[in-house]
């Protein structure tokens, strides 16, 4: 980022507010289901369900507003792997602390 762009950004939220906004639901330790855009996902225990920011990125990937064709695209904290499904034609790598998620993603994409 250039210094001018950094100067235009709003200040970060206080840590207390970030924690308040991102409290996991009480069912985080259970197996859950998530549906989006006609796709159904199993949500393993400990994996967050995508929020509105993720859905915005997924929509923009599908609509080509974020053009990743011919580019490498790395999603960190891939969780369910919705981004892989949204853009499986691009070269994609996912980084997540949950090895099971990455293994399931690779199975889904191949």
KOLDREN-552485 format. One record per residue (C-alpha): residue number from 1; residue in one letter; x negated, y negated, z. Coordinates in nm, 2 decimals. Example, Ala and Ser with C-alpha at 12.3 -4.5 7.8 and 13.67 -1.06 7.14 Angstrom:
<pts>
[pt 1; 'A'; [-1.23; 0.45; 0.78]] [pt 2; 'S'; [-1.37; 0.11; 0.71]] 
</pts>
This chain:
<pts>
[pt 1; 'X'; [0.00; 0.00; 0.00]] [pt 2; 'X'; [-0.12; -0.35; -0.07]] [pt 3; 'X'; [-0.13; -0.59; 0.22]] [pt 4; 'X'; [0.15; -0.80; 0.06]] [pt 5; 'X'; [0.39; -0.50; 0.05]] [pt 6; 'X'; [0.30; -0.41; 0.41]] [pt 7; 'X'; [0.39; -0.76; 0.52]] [pt 8; 'X'; [0.73; -0.73; 0.37]] [pt 9; 'X'; [0.83; -0.42; 0.56]] [pt 10; 'X'; [1.04; -0.46; 0.88]] [pt 11; 'X'; [0.88; -0.37; 1.21]] [pt 12; 'X'; [0.91; -0.01; 1.32]] [pt 13; 'X'; [1.18; 0.09; 1.56]] [pt 14; 'X'; [1.08; 0.13; 1.93]] [pt 15; 'X'; [0.99; 0.49; 2.01]] [pt 16; 'X'; [1.29; 0.52; 2.25]] [pt 17; 'X'; [1.53; 0.43; 1.96]] [pt 18; 'X'; [1.37; 0.68; 1.72]] [pt 19; 'X'; [1.40; 0.96; 1.98]] [pt 20; 'X'; [1.76; 0.86; 2.05]] [pt 21; 'X'; [1.85; 0.87; 1.68]] [pt 22; 'X'; [1.68; 1.21; 1.62]] [pt 23; 'X'; [1.80; 1.42; 1.91]] [pt 24; 'X'; [1.87; 1.77; 1.79]] [pt 25; 'X'; [2.21; 1.91; 1.83]] [pt 26; 'X'; [2.27; 2.17; 2.09]] [pt 27; 'X'; [2.29; 2.45; 1.83]] [pt 28; 'X'; [1.93; 2.40; 1.70]] [pt 29; 'X'; [1.83; 2.74; 1.85]] [pt 30; 'X'; [2.10; 2.93; 1.65]] [pt 31; 'X'; [2.15; 3.05; 1.30]] [pt 32; 'X'; [2.36; 2.80; 1.11]] [pt 33; 'X'; [2.48; 2.73; 0.75]] [pt 34; 'X'; [2.45; 2.43; 0.53]] [pt 35; 'X'; [2.61; 2.35; 0.20]] [pt 36; 'X'; [2.52; 2.08; -0.04]] [pt 37; 'X'; [2.58; 2.02; -0.41]] [pt 38; 'X'; [2.74; 2.37; -0.45]] [pt 39; 'X'; [2.44; 2.54; -0.29]] [pt 40; 'X'; [2.46; 2.73; 0.04]] [pt 41; 'X'; [2.17; 2.77; 0.27]] [pt 42; 'X'; [2.11; 2.97; 0.59]] [pt 43; 'X'; [1.95; 2.74; 0.85]] [pt 44; 'X'; [1.72; 2.95; 1.07]] [pt 45; 'X'; [1.69; 2.87; 1.44]] [pt 46; 'X'; [1.46; 2.57; 1.50]] [pt 47; 'X'; [1.51; 2.42; 1.15]] [pt 48; 'X'; [1.69; 2.09; 1.12]] [pt 49; 'X'; [1.98; 2.05; 0.89]] [pt 50; 'X'; [1.90; 1.78; 0.63]] [pt 51; 'X'; [2.03; 1.43; 0.72]] [pt 52; 'X'; [2.14; 1.15; 0.50]] [pt 53; 'X'; [1.79; 1.04; 0.41]] [pt 54; 'X'; [1.71; 1.39; 0.28]] [pt 55; 'X'; [2.04; 1.40; 0.09]] [pt 56; 'X'; [1.95; 1.06; -0.07]] [pt 57; 'X'; [1.61; 1.20; -0.19]] [pt 58; 'X'; [1.78; 1.52; -0.31]] [pt 59; 'X'; [2.03; 1.33; -0.51]] [pt 60; 'X'; [1.76; 1.11; -0.66]] [pt 61; 'X'; [1.56; 1.41; -0.76]] [pt 62; 'X'; [1.85; 1.57; -0.93]] [pt 63; 'X'; [1.95; 1.24; -1.11]] [pt 64; 'X'; [1.58; 1.19; -1.22]] [pt 65; 'X'; [1.57; 0.85; -1.04]] [pt 66; 'X'; [1.26; 1.01; -0.88]] [pt 67; 'X'; [1.09; 1.15; -1.18]] [pt 68; 'X'; [0.86; 1.44; -1.09]] [pt 69; 'X'; [0.84; 1.61; -1.43]] [pt 70; 'X'; [0.48; 1.70; -1.51]] [pt 71; 'X'; [0.37; 1.59; -1.17]] [pt 72; 'X'; [0.28; 1.77; -0.85]] [pt 73; 'X'; [0.53; 1.71; -0.58]] [pt 74; 'X'; [0.46; 1.79; -0.22]] [pt 75; 'X'; [0.73; 1.78; 0.04]] [pt 76; 'X'; [0.62; 1.79; 0.40]] [pt 77; 'X'; [0.85; 1.93; 0.66]] [pt 78; 'X'; [1.04; 2.12; 0.40]] [pt 79; 'X'; [1.29; 2.28; 0.63]] [pt 80; 'X'; [1.55; 2.45; 0.42]] [pt 81; 'X'; [1.37; 2.39; 0.09]] [pt 82; 'X'; [1.66; 2.19; -0.07]] [pt 83; 'X'; [1.40; 1.98; -0.26]] [pt 84; 'X'; [1.26; 2.29; -0.41]] [pt 85; 'X'; [1.60; 2.39; -0.54]] [pt 86; 'X'; [1.66; 2.03; -0.66]] [pt 87; 'X'; [1.34; 2.02; -0.86]] [pt 88; 'X'; [1.22; 2.38; -0.91]] [pt 89; 'X'; [1.10; 2.29; -1.26]] [pt 90; 'X'; [0.82; 2.07; -1.12]] [pt 91; 'X'; [0.51; 2.20; -0.97]] [pt 92; 'X'; [0.59; 2.20; -0.60]] [pt 93; 'X'; [0.41; 2.27; -0.27]] [pt 94; 'X'; [0.58; 2.26; 0.07]] [pt 95; 'X'; [0.42; 2.21; 0.40]] [pt 96; 'X'; [0.60; 2.31; 0.71]] [pt 97; 'X'; [0.53; 2.44; 1.06]] [pt 98; 'X'; [0.77; 2.72; 1.01]] [pt 99; 'X'; [0.59; 2.99; 0.80]] [pt 100; 'X'; [0.92; 3.17; 0.76]] [pt 101; 'X'; [1.07; 2.87; 0.58]] [pt 102; 'X'; [0.79; 2.86; 0.33]] [pt 103; 'X'; [0.81; 3.23; 0.27]] [pt 104; 'X'; [1.19; 3.21; 0.21]] [pt 105; 'X'; [1.13; 2.91; -0.02]] [pt 106; 'X'; [0.88; 3.09; -0.23]] [pt 107; 'X'; [1.13; 3.38; -0.27]] [pt 108; 'X'; [1.41; 3.15; -0.37]] [pt 109; 'X'; [1.20; 2.97; -0.63]] [pt 110; 'X'; [1.04; 3.27; -0.79]] 
</pts>
